[in-house]
């Protein structure tokens, strides 16, 4: 294998490039990206970048050392498995012996308006920074991690914030126990929660009106949506690389052809990929995907399949929450450390803003959560492996 093309310039694509070099690949490496920006930390866009207003260039990834040819600002248009070429939007054809698909996903929207804010790219973050103005009424549609981080950022900037979400925000991501705690803290900070589903919206540069599932309306100055994503896979249509309309891989990241056969020279990683039918659009998952897929491209069945504990973190409303293991969790946790002050009276012995918690699943796996709690990642991972000592 002398020519490998990586389509996607995010963390999955960049990690794949470095993993290939670390594994000894010395051939020609080309990485294709549709953004003109250098690669950057996407999670930072909805966290520190919107809270402190810092220069977004601070979140660029370290300069690449893979030595590959980087083609930025020109997205891929199609792929031909027979010719083994990727055609770009400017009609350039890039030949490959091995292909890494890492084009990620884009934000879903309620409207086609450019005035509806989402947060997926560096350009999105720059736009949001200019629109989150003190005193503005910001309507956030979506109560997942991204929606709540955006709501938190808007509060920090002095905006009045309403969050539209069906049920308790973060419930599907963390479970009712943690979700209720987060929501209570956000509400104390002035966030208004509306238990409904957004059906449609009308938005322009100065105002927005959101139609809700209960027939009511909510108005504001700025509309921000965080209602999920869609895979960037249209360029793969007609290529044979979509199974049931999506990119599906085996446990090593090798892509399944639409006829069900495994393609040893094509792998996928990151938000676009369904590994053995499961999709986990997380930053750390994209990194682990890319490492395993790169080795599979070079070594085939001799490489190790994916085997890691999912991890993600969120920063919102003064809370830094780090989660290791499968979510959502159910029921009350085992309290490893309550964060209580030794000098605190008994009725103040539990600090809701700082704790180390653990849940035990019926299948024997564990999930550990650190809330404003400093703990090394390896130790947090070890907590998922031991059995609970309390209900």
C-alpha positions in Angstrom: 0.0 0.0 0.0 1.7 3.2 -1.2 -1.0 5.8 -1.5 -3.5 6.5 1.3 -6.2 9.2 1.1 -7.9 10.5 4.2 -11.1 12.4 3.5 -11.9 14.5 6.5 -9.6 17.0 8.3 -11.1 16.8 11.8 -9.8 15.0 14.8 -10.5 11.5 13.3 -8.7 12.3 10.0 -5.7 13.9 11.7 -5.4 11.1 14.2 -5.6 8.5 11.4 -2.7 10.2 9.6 -0.5 10.2 12.7 -1.5 6.6 13.5 -0.5 5.5 10.0 2.9 7.1 10.3 3.4 5.7 13.9 2.6 2.3 12.5 5.3 2.6 9.9 3.5 3.8 6.8 6.0 5.7 4.7 4.0 6.1 1.4 2.2 9.0 0.0 -0.4 10.5 2.3 -3.1 12.9 1.3 -5.7 14.5 3.6 -8.7 16.2 2.2 -10.8 18.8 4.1 -13.7 20.9 3.2 -12.9 23.7 5.7 -10.2 26.3 5.0 -9.3 26.4 8.7 -6.5 24.4 10.1 -7.8 21.5 12.3 -9.2 22.6 15.7 -10.7 21.3 18.9 -14.5 21.1 18.2 -15.6 20.5 21.8 -13.9 23.8 22.8 -16.2 25.8 20.6 -19.2 25.3 22.9 -17.2 25.5 26.1 -14.5 28.0 26.9 -14.6 29.8 23.5 -18.2 31.1 24.0 -17.7 31.7 27.7 -14.6 33.8 27.8 -14.6 35.2 24.3 -11.0 34.2 23.7 -9.3 34.1 20.4 -10.6 30.9 18.7 -7.2 30.3 17.2 -6.2 29.2 20.7 -8.2 26.0 20.0 -6.3 24.9 16.9 -4.8 21.5 17.1 -1.0 21.2 17.3 0.7 21.5 14.0 0.6 18.2 12.1 3.8 16.1 11.9 2.5 13.4 9.5 4.1 15.1 6.5 1.1 14.4 4.2 -0.3 16.6 1.5 -3.1 18.7 2.9 -5.9 19.8 0.5 -8.0 22.3 2.4 -11.2 24.1 1.5 -12.2 21.6 -1.3 -14.7 18.9 -0.3 -14.8 15.5 -1.8 -17.6 15.0 -4.4 -17.5 11.2 -5.1 -15.4 8.1 -4.9 -14.9 5.4 -7.4 -14.0 2.0 -5.9 -13.1 0.4 -9.3 -10.7 3.2 -10.3 -9.8 3.8 -6.6 -10.0 7.6 -6.9 -11.6 10.3 -4.9 -13.0 13.2 -7.0 -13.0 16.7 -5.4 -15.5 19.5 -6.0 -12.9 21.2 -8.3 -12.7 18.0 -10.4 -9.3 17.0 -9.0 -8.9 13.3 -8.9 -6.8 11.8 -6.0 -5.8 8.1 -6.4 -5.6 5.8 -3.5 -4.6 2.2 -2.5 -6.2 2.8 0.9 -9.0 5.1 1.9 -10.0 6.6 5.3 -13.5 8.0 5.5 -13.7 10.6 8.2 -16.0 13.4 6.9 -17.9 13.6 10.2 -21.4 15.1 10.5 -23.1 18.5 10.2 -25.7 20.2 12.4 -29.4 19.7 11.8 -31.5 22.9 11.5 -35.1 24.0 11.9 -34.9 26.4 9.0 -32.8 27.3 6.0 -32.0 30.7 7.4 -28.4 31.9 7.9 -29.7 33.7 11.0 -30.4 30.4 12.8 -27.3 29.7 14.8 -25.8 26.2 15.2 -22.4 25.3 16.6 -20.4 22.8 14.6 -17.6 24.7 13.0 -15.1 27.5 13.7 -17.2 29.8 11.5 -20.3 28.9 13.6 -18.5 29.8 16.8 -17.3 33.1 15.4 -20.9 33.9 14.3 -22.2 33.0 17.8 -19.6 35.2 19.5 -20.9 38.2 17.6 -24.6 37.4 18.3 -24.5 36.5 22.0 -24.9 40.1 23.2 -25.7 41.1 26.8 -29.5 41.7 27.3 -30.5 39.6 24.3 -33.3 37.0 24.5 -31.7 33.8 23.3 -33.8 30.8 22.5 -31.9 27.5 22.6 -33.7 24.5 21.0 -32.3 21.3 22.2 -31.5 20.0 25.7 -28.5 17.8 25.0 -24.9 18.5 26.1 -24.4 21.0 23.2 -27.6 22.8 23.8 -27.0 23.2 27.5 -23.4 24.3 26.9 -24.7 27.0 24.5 -27.3 28.0 27.1 -24.6 28.3 29.7 -22.4 30.4 27.4 -25.3 32.7 26.7 -25.9 33.2 30.4 -22.3 33.9 31.0 -22.5 36.6 28.4 -25.4 38.3 30.1 -28.2 37.0 27.9 -31.7 35.9 29.0 -32.0 32.3 28.0 -34.9 29.9 27.3 -34.3 26.3 26.5 -36.9 24.3 24.6 -36.6 20.6 25.3 -39.0 17.7 25.6 -38.5 16.3 29.1 -35.5 16.9 31.4 -32.5 18.3 29.5 -29.5 15.9 29.4 -31.7 13.0 30.5 -31.0 11.0 27.4 -27.3 11.7 27.8 -26.7 11.2 31.5 -29.9 9.8 33.1 -32.5 11.5 35.3 -30.4 11.7 38.4 -27.6 13.9 37.0 -30.0 15.7 34.5 -32.2 16.9 37.3 -29.2 18.2 39.3 -27.9 20.1 36.3 -31.3 21.5 35.4 -31.9 22.8 38.9 -28.6 24.6 38.9 -29.3 26.1 35.5 -32.7 27.2 36.6 -31.2 28.9 39.7 -29.0 30.9 37.2 -32.0 32.2 35.4 -32.6 29.8 32.6 -36.2 29.2 31.6 -37.0 25.7 30.5 -39.9 24.9 28.2 -41.0 21.3 28.1 -42.1 21.0 24.5 -40.8 20.1 21.0 -40.0 22.8 18.5 -42.1 22.3 15.3 -40.9 25.2 13.1 -39.4 28.6 13.3 -39.3 31.9 11.6 -36.0 33.8 12.1 -34.3 36.9 10.7 -31.4 39.1 11.8 -33.3 40.8 14.6 -35.9 38.3 15.9 -37.2 34.8 16.0 -40.5 33.0 16.6 -40.5 29.3 17.4 -43.7 27.3 17.0 -44.0 24.6 19.7 -45.7 21.2 19.7 -48.3 22.4 22.2 -49.5 25.1 19.9 -47.8 28.0 21.7 -45.0 30.2 20.5 -41.8 31.5 22.0 -40.1 34.7 20.7 -36.6 36.0 21.1 -33.8 37.9 19.5 -31.5 35.0 18.7 -32.3 31.4 17.8 -29.7 28.7 18.5 -30.5 25.0 17.6 -28.8 21.9 18.9 -31.1 19.2 17.6 -28.7 16.6 16.4 -26.6 16.0 13.3 -26.5 14.4 9.9 -23.7 12.4 8.5 -21.6 14.0 5.7 -22.0 11.1 3.4 -23.7 12.4 0.3 -20.4 12.2 -1.5 -20.5 8.4 -1.0 -23.9 8.0 -2.8 -23.6 5.5 -5.7 -20.2 4.3 -4.5 -21.4 1.1 -2.9 -20.0 2.3 0.5 -23.4 3.0 2.1 -25.2 0.1 3.7 -28.8 1.0 4.4 -28.0 4.6 3.7 -25.1 4.8 6.2 -21.4 4.0 6.6 -21.2 0.7 8.5 -17.9 -0.9 9.6 -16.8 -4.1 11.4 -15.0 -4.0 14.8 -11.8 -2.8 13.2 -13.3 0.0 11.2 -13.3 -1.7 7.8 -16.3 -0.5 5.8 -19.0 -2.9 4.7 -19.9 -2.7 1.0 -23.6 -2.5 0.2 -23.5 -6.2 -0.8 -22.3 -7.1 2.8 -18.7 -7.8 2.1 -15.9 -6.2 4.1 -13.6 -3.9 2.1 -10.1 -4.3 3.5 -8.8 -1.2 1.8 -11.5 1.2 3.0 -12.0 2.2 6.7 -14.1 4.8 8.4 -13.7 6.7 11.7 -15.4 9.4 13.7 -19.0 10.8 13.6 -19.8 9.4 10.2 -19.1 5.7 11.1 -21.4 3.1 12.5 -19.0 0.6 14.1 -20.9 -2.7 14.1 -24.1 -0.8 13.8 -23.4 1.6 16.7 -22.6 5.3 16.3 -21.0 7.3 19.1 -20.5 10.9 18.0 -17.9 11.8 20.7 -14.5 13.4 20.4 -12.6 10.7 22.2 -14.5 8.0 20.3 -13.4 9.5 17.0 -9.7 9.4 18.2 -10.0 5.7 19.2 -11.8 4.9 16.0 -9.1 6.5 13.9 -6.2 4.6 15.7 -7.9 1.2 15.3 -9.0 1.9 11.7 -5.5 3.1 10.6 -3.9 -0.2 11.9 -6.6 -2.2 10.2 -5.9 -0.6 6.9 -2.2 -1.6 7.2 -2.5 -4.9 9.0 -6.0 -6.3 8.3 -7.0 -9.1 10.6 -3.7 -9.0 12.5 -4.8 -5.7 14.0 -6.8 -5.5 17.3 -10.5 -4.7 17.2 -11.9 -1.6 18.9 -12.1 -2.1 22.7 -12.3 1.0 24.9 -14.5 2.6 27.5 -16.5 5.6 26.1 -15.6 9.0 27.7 -16.8 12.5 27.3 -17.0 15.7 29.2 -19.2 18.7 29.4 -18.8 22.2 30.9 -22.0 24.1 31.8 -23.3 26.3 34.6 -20.2 26.1 36.6 -20.0 22.4 36.4 -17.3 20.3 34.7 -18.7 16.8 34.3 -16.5 14.0 33.1 -18.2 10.7 32.2 -16.5 7.3 31.8 -18.6 4.4 30.7 -22.0 3.8 29.1 -24.8 6.3 29.4 -27.5 7.1 30.3 -27.3 5.7 33.8 -30.3 4.7 35.8 -31.2 5.1 39.5 -29.2 6.6 42.3 -25.4 6.3 42.2 -22.8 4.9 44.6 -21.2 7.9 46.1 -17.4 7.4 46.0 -16.7 10.9 47.4 -19.4 13.4 48.2 -17.1 16.4 48.1 -18.2 17.3 51.6 -16.1 19.6 53.7 -14.8 17.8 56.8 -15.7 20.9 58.9 -19.3 21.1 57.5 -22.2 20.3 59.7 -24.1 17.1 59.1 -27.0 18.8 57.3 -24.5 20.3 54.8 -22.4 17.2 54.3 -23.1 16.7 50.6 -21.9 19.3 48.1 -24.1 19.0 45.0 -21.5 20.9 43.0 -18.6 18.4 43.6 -18.8 14.7 43.7 -17.3 11.4 42.5 -20.1 9.0 41.6 -20.5 5.5 40.2 -23.3 3.4 38.7 -23.3 -0.4 38.2 -25.1 -1.8 35.2 -26.9 -5.2 35.2 -24.4 -6.5 32.6 -21.6 -5.8 35.1 -20.1 -2.7 33.5 -19.8 0.5 35.5 -20.0 4.2 34.7 -18.0 6.7 36.7 -18.8 10.4 36.8 -16.7 13.2 38.3 -18.5 16.5 38.9 -16.0 19.3 39.6 -13.8 16.6 40.9 -10.1 16.3 40.0 -9.2 12.8 39.2 -6.8 11.4 36.6 -8.5 9.8 33.6 -6.9 6.4 34.2 -8.2 6.3 37.7 -11.7 7.3 36.5 -11.5 4.5 34.0 -10.5 2.0 36.8 -13.7 2.9 38.7 -15.7 1.5 35.8 -14.1 -1.9 36.3 -14.7 -2.5 40.0 -18.0 -3.6 41.6 -20.1 -1.2 43.5 -19.9 -1.2 47.3 -23.2 0.7 47.9 -26.5 1.0 46.2 
